[in-house]
Each structure stands twice: as structure tokens, then as C-alpha cells.
């Protein structure tokens, strides 16, 4: 998954403002205690980050 696709999915699921907040402020334990933005910077694949976000926020399977 490309980072641009990941960012688009975040915006579609959470809206512009909340997606930005989640990317920079929400720490997810399954990402090693990182925010999604920190996980991207650490080289974690965008697909793995998207899966972690979906699990964290109970995104329905049809939108994963």
C-alpha cells in the first residue's frame, strides 16, 4: 500500500481533522507505542499501520 493511499483511507474513514489528529497524537501499542506518523517514519509498512488503526478503532471489515 502506498502512503498516499493510506492517507486517503485515513481521511475517508475519520475526516480531515480527526485523521490528522490521529496520525500525530494517537499512540497505538501494536505499532510499538508509536503514533501512525511515527510508525511511517520508522519504516513500518503503511498496510500494517492501516491494519493497526482499523483494529484500534473497530473499523468494520468491509472498510478495511
GROMACS elastic network, one bead per residue, 0.5 to 0.9 nm:
[ bonds ]
;  ai    aj funct       b0    kb
    1     4     6  0.83358   500
    1     5     6  0.65136   500
    1     6     6  0.68561   500
    1    45     6  0.76267   500
    1    46     6  0.59544   500
    1    47     6  0.53754   500
    2     5     6  0.52396   500
    2     6     6  0.63736   500
    2     7     6  0.87802   500
    2    45     6  0.86225   500
    2    46     6  0.66635   500
    2    47     6  0.80161   500
    3     7     6  0.61473   500
    3     8     6  0.85427   500
    3    40     6  0.82843   500
    3    45     6  0.84666   500
    3    46     6  0.58270   500
    3    47     6  0.85606   500
    4     7     6  0.51415   500
    4     8     6  0.61586   500
    4     9     6  0.86477   500
    5     8     6  0.50205   500
    5     9     6  0.61601   500
    5    10     6  0.86046   500
    5    46     6  0.86304   500
    6     9     6  0.51470   500
    6    10     6  0.62356   500
    6    11     6  0.87241   500
    6    46     6  0.61459   500
    6    47     6  0.72741   500
    6    49     6  0.84540   500
    6    50     6  0.66656   500
    7    10     6  0.50484   500
    7    11     6  0.62603   500
    7    12     6  0.86325   500
    7    19     6  0.82506   500
    7    46     6  0.89691   500
    8    11     6  0.51329   500
    8    12     6  0.61020   500
    8    13     6  0.85618   500
    9    12     6  0.50427   500
    9    13     6  0.60172   500
    9    14     6  0.84025   500
    9    50     6  0.83015   500
    9    63     6  0.89341   500
    9    64     6  0.88083   500
   10    13     6  0.52588   500
   10    14     6  0.58810   500
   10    15     6  0.73377   500
   10    16     6  0.81709   500
   10    18     6  0.88733   500
   10    19     6  0.55808   500
   10    20     6  0.84735   500
   10    22     6  0.89196   500
   10    23     6  0.85661   500
   10    50     6  0.80499   500
   10    53     6  0.88258   500
   11    14     6  0.53432   500
   11    16     6  0.51316   500
   11    17     6  0.81982   500
   11    18     6  0.79875   500
   11    19     6  0.54837   500
   11    20     6  0.80777   500
   12    15     6  0.57470   500
   12    16     6  0.79114   500
   12    19     6  0.86048   500
   13    19     6  0.79279   500
   13    59     6  0.82247   500
   13    63     6  0.81410   500
   14    17     6  0.78787   500
   14    18     6  0.56492   500
   14    19     6  0.52608   500
   14    20     6  0.89212   500
   14    22     6  0.87625   500
   15    18     6  0.56631   500
   15    19     6  0.57694   500
   15    20     6  0.84498   500
   16    19     6  0.53712   500
   16    20     6  0.62789   500
   16    21     6  0.87795   500
   17    20     6  0.52797   500
   17    21     6  0.63260   500
   17    22     6  0.87205   500
   18    22     6  0.60286   500
   18    23     6  0.84511   500
   19    22     6  0.51207   500
   19    23     6  0.60291   500
   19    24     6  0.86894   500
   20    23     6  0.51242   500
   20    24     6  0.63655   500
   20    25     6  0.83857   500
   21    24     6  0.53932   500
   21    25     6  0.56098   500
   21    26     6  0.72547   500
   22    25     6  0.53606   500
   22    27     6  0.82587   500
   22    35     6  0.75599   500
   22    36     6  0.74710   500
   22    37     6  0.87546   500
   23    26     6  0.65170   500
   23    27     6  0.87531   500
   23    35     6  0.60889   500
   23    37     6  0.51992   500
   23    38     6  0.82993   500
   24    27     6  0.83550   500
   24    35     6  0.59288   500
   24    36     6  0.68556   500
   24    37     6  0.57407   500
   24    38     6  0.76932   500
   25    35     6  0.61981   500
   25    36     6  0.84873   500
   25    37     6  0.86925   500
   26    34     6  0.79670   500
   26    35     6  0.53443   500
   26    36     6  0.75052   500
   27    31     6  0.79882   500
   27    32     6  0.86868   500
   27    33     6  0.56288   500
   27    34     6  0.50401   500
   27    36     6  0.74231   500
   28    31     6  0.54756   500
   28    32     6  0.70822   500
   28    33     6  0.53665   500
   28    34     6  0.57579   500
   28    35     6  0.59826   500
   28    36     6  0.75316   500
   28    52     6  0.75023   500
   28    53     6  0.77080   500
   28    56     6  0.73717   500
   29    32     6  0.52566   500
   29    34     6  0.69167   500
   29    35     6  0.88272   500
   29    52     6  0.89528   500
   30    33     6  0.68007   500
   30    34     6  0.83112   500
   30    49     6  0.89846   500
   30    52     6  0.65685   500
   30    56     6  0.89036   500
   31    34     6  0.54777   500
   31    35     6  0.74277   500
   31    36     6  0.76132   500
   31    39     6  0.65305   500
   31    44     6  0.82797   500
   31    48     6  0.86348   500
   31    49     6  0.71861   500
   31    52     6  0.71419   500
   32    35     6  0.88093   500
   32    39     6  0.81879   500
   33    39     6  0.89722   500
   34    37     6  0.78099   500
   34    38     6  0.56046   500
   34    39     6  0.58159   500
   35    38     6  0.51186   500
   35    39     6  0.61235   500
   35    40     6  0.86846   500
   36    40     6  0.62572   500
   36    41     6  0.86866   500
   36    46     6  0.87653   500
   36    49     6  0.63358   500
   36    50     6  0.84241   500
   36    52     6  0.88289   500
   36    53     6  0.78895   500
   37    40     6  0.51523   500
   37    41     6  0.63283   500
   37    42     6  0.86463   500
   38    42     6  0.60924   500
   38    43     6  0.87355   500
   38    44     6  0.89561   500
   39    43     6  0.64362   500
   39    44     6  0.54527   500
   39    45     6  0.81959   500
   39    46     6  0.84603   500
   39    49     6  0.71862   500
   40    43     6  0.52173   500
   40    44     6  0.54392   500
   40    45     6  0.68902   500
   40    46     6  0.66648   500
   40    49     6  0.77747   500
   41    44     6  0.75146   500
   43    46     6  0.85253   500
   44    47     6  0.84803   500
   44    48     6  0.69305   500
   44    49     6  0.70097   500
   45    48     6  0.54092   500
   45    49     6  0.65098   500
   45    50     6  0.88143   500
   46    49     6  0.50038   500
   46    50     6  0.60889   500
   46    51     6  0.86104   500
   47    50     6  0.50972   500
   47    51     6  0.62792   500
   47    52     6  0.87212   500
   48    51     6  0.51014   500
   48    52     6  0.62676   500
   48    53     6  0.86862   500
   49    52     6  0.50457   500
   49    53     6  0.61692   500
   49    54     6  0.85630   500
   50    53     6  0.50779   500
   50    54     6  0.60945   500
   50    55     6  0.86096   500
   50    64     6  0.79454   500
   51    54     6  0.50624   500
   51    55     6  0.62093   500
   51    56     6  0.85830   500
   51    64     6  0.73571   500
   52    55     6  0.51330   500
   52    56     6  0.60679   500
   52    57     6  0.86431   500
   53    56     6  0.50266   500
   53    57     6  0.61420   500
   53    58     6  0.82426   500
   53    59     6  0.80685   500
   54    57     6  0.53701   500
   54    58     6  0.56013   500
   54    60     6  0.78172   500
   54    61     6  0.85135   500
   54    63     6  0.87981   500
   54    64     6  0.66807   500
   55    58     6  0.51723   500
   55    59     6  0.66840   500
   56    59     6  0.80321   500
   58    61     6  0.85559   500
   59    62     6  0.83396   500
   59    63     6  0.66328   500
   59    64     6  0.66842   500
   60    63     6  0.56506   500
   60    64     6  0.66920   500
   61    64     6  0.51543   500
